[in-house]
């Protein structure tokens, strides 16, 4: 996906999830840091999807 088609695609996808937008790096980074800093956590899946799994 390139150019304007790419922008339109992401806007369309963002409108389909409860958060109303796609994830930004600022949304993902805290979860990544949490997983990397906790030595006792193993094999966990964290869904950072703006509520898409609820739809």
C-alpha distances in whole Angstrom, upper triangle without the diagonal:
4,7,9,6,5,9,10,8,10,13,13,13,16,18,19,20,24,23,21,18,16,18,19,20,23,23,22,25,28,27,27,30,32,31,32,35,37,38,40,36,35,33,31,28,27,24,23,21,22,24,21,24,27,25
4,7,6,5,8,10,10,11,14,15,15,17,19,21,22,26,24,22,19,17,19,19,20,24,24,24,26,29,29,28,31,33,33,33,36,38,40,42,38,37,35,34,30,29,27,25,23,24,26,24,27,29,27
4,5,5,7,9,10,11,13,15,16,17,19,21,23,26,24,22,19,17,19,19,21,23,24,24,26,29,30,29,32,34,34,34,37,39,41,43,40,39,37,36,32,31,28,26,24,24,27,25,28,30,28
4,5,5,6,8,10,11,12,14,15,17,19,21,24,22,19,17,16,19,19,21,24,24,25,27,30,30,30,33,35,35,36,38,40,43,44,41,40,38,36,33,31,28,26,23,23,26,24,27,29,27
4,6,5,6,9,10,10,12,14,15,17,19,22,22,19,16,16,18,19,21,24,24,24,27,30,30,29,32,34,34,35,38,40,42,43,40,39,36,35,31,29,26,24,22,22,24,22,25,27,24
4,5,5,6,9,10,11,12,14,16,18,21,19,17,14,13,15,16,18,21,20,21,23,26,26,26,29,31,30,31,34,36,38,39,36,35,33,31,28,26,23,21,19,19,22,20,23,25,23
4,5,5,6,9,10,11,13,15,16,19,18,15,12,11,14,14,17,19,19,20,22,25,26,26,28,30,30,31,34,36,38,40,37,36,34,32,28,26,23,21,18,18,21,19,23,24,23
4,6,5,6,9,10,11,13,15,18,17,14,12,12,15,16,19,21,21,22,25,27,27,28,30,32,32,34,36,38,40,41,38,38,35,33,29,27,24,21,19,18,20,18,22,23,21
4,5,5,6,9,10,11,13,17,16,13,11,11,14,15,18,21,20,20,23,26,25,25,29,30,30,31,34,35,38,39,35,35,32,30,26,24,21,19,16,16,18,16,19,21,18
4,5,5,6,9,10,11,14,13,11,8,7,10,12,15,17,16,17,20,22,22,22,25,27,27,28,31,32,35,36,32,32,30,27,24,22,18,16,13,13,16,14,17,19,17
4,6,5,6,9,11,13,12,9,7,8,11,13,16,18,17,18,21,23,23,24,27,28,29,31,33,34,37,38,35,34,32,30,26,23,20,17,15,14,16,14,18,19,17
4,5,5,7,10,13,13,10,9,9,13,15,19,21,19,20,23,25,25,26,29,30,30,32,34,36,38,39,35,35,32,30,26,24,20,18,15,14,15,13,17,18,15
4,5,5,7,11,11,9,7,7,11,13,17,18,16,17,21,23,22,23,26,27,27,29,31,32,35,35,32,31,29,26,22,20,17,15,11,11,12,10,13,15,13
4,5,6,8,8,5,4,5,8,11,15,16,14,15,19,20,20,21,24,25,25,27,30,31,33,34,31,31,28,25,22,19,16,13,10,9,11,9,13,14,13
4,6,8,8,5,6,8,12,15,18,19,17,19,22,23,23,25,27,28,28,31,33,34,36,37,33,33,31,28,24,22,18,16,13,11,12,10,14,14,12
4,7,9,7,8,9,13,16,19,20,18,19,23,24,23,24,27,27,28,30,32,33,36,36,32,32,29,26,22,20,16,15,11,10,10,8,11,11,9
4,6,5,7,8,10,14,17,18,15,16,20,20,19,21,24,24,24,27,29,29,32,32,29,29,26,23,20,17,13,12,8,6,6,5,9,9,7
4,5,8,10,12,15,18,18,15,17,20,20,19,22,24,24,24,27,29,29,32,32,28,29,27,23,20,17,14,12,9,6,5,7,9,8,8
4,6,8,9,12,15,14,11,14,17,17,17,19,22,21,23,25,27,27,30,31,27,28,26,23,20,17,13,11,8,5,6,8,11,11,11
4,7,10,12,16,16,13,16,19,20,20,22,24,24,25,28,30,30,34,34,31,31,29,26,23,19,16,14,11,8,9,10,13,13,12
4,7,9,12,13,11,13,17,18,18,20,22,23,24,26,28,29,32,33,29,30,28,25,21,18,15,12,10,8,10,10,14,15,14
4,7,10,11,10,11,14,16,16,17,20,21,21,23,25,26,29,30,27,27,25,22,19,16,13,10,8,7,10,10,13,15,14
4,7,8,6,7,10,12,12,13,16,17,18,19,22,23,26,27,24,24,23,20,17,14,11,8,7,7,11,11,14,16,16
4,5,5,7,9,11,12,13,15,17,18,19,21,23,26,27,24,25,24,21,19,16,14,10,10,10,14,15,17,19,20
4,5,5,6,9,10,10,12,14,15,16,18,20,23,25,22,23,22,20,18,15,14,11,12,13,16,17,19,21,22
4,6,6,7,10,10,11,13,15,16,17,19,23,24,22,23,23,20,18,15,15,11,13,13,16,18,20,21,23
4,6,7,8,10,11,12,14,16,17,19,22,23,20,22,21,18,16,12,11,8,9,9,13,14,16,18,19
4,6,6,6,9,10,11,13,15,16,19,21,18,19,18,15,13,10,10,7,9,11,14,15,16,18,20
4,5,5,6,9,10,10,12,14,17,19,17,18,18,16,15,12,13,10,13,14,17,18,20,22,24
4,5,5,6,9,10,10,12,16,17,15,17,18,15,14,11,12,10,14,14,17,19,20,21,24
4,5,5,6,9,10,11,14,15,13,14,14,11,10,8,9,8,12,13,15,17,17,19,22
4,5,5,6,9,10,13,15,12,13,13,11,11,9,11,10,14,15,18,19,19,22,24
4,5,5,6,9,11,14,12,14,15,13,14,12,14,13,17,18,20,22,22,24,27
4,6,5,6,10,11,10,12,13,11,12,10,13,13,17,18,19,21,21,23,26
4,6,6,8,10,7,9,10,8,9,9,12,13,16,18,20,21,21,23,26
4,6,7,10,9,10,12,11,13,12,15,15,19,21,23,24,24,26,29
4,6,9,9,11,14,13,15,14,18,18,21,23,25,26,26,28,31
4,6,6,9,12,11,14,14,17,18,22,23,24,26,25,27,30
4,6,8,11,12,15,16,20,21,24,26,27,29,28,30,33
4,6,10,11,14,15,19,21,24,26,27,28,27,29,32
4,7,7,11,12,16,17,21,23,23,25,23,25,28
4,6,9,12,15,18,21,23,24,24,23,25,28
4,7,10,13,16,19,22,22,22,20,22,25
4,6,10,13,16,18,18,19,17,19,22
4,6,10,12,15,15,15,13,16,19
4,6,9,12,12,13,12,14,17
4,6,9,9,9,8,11,14
4,6,8,9,10,12,14
4,5,5,7,10,11
4,6,8,9,10
4,5,5,7
4,5,5
4,6
4
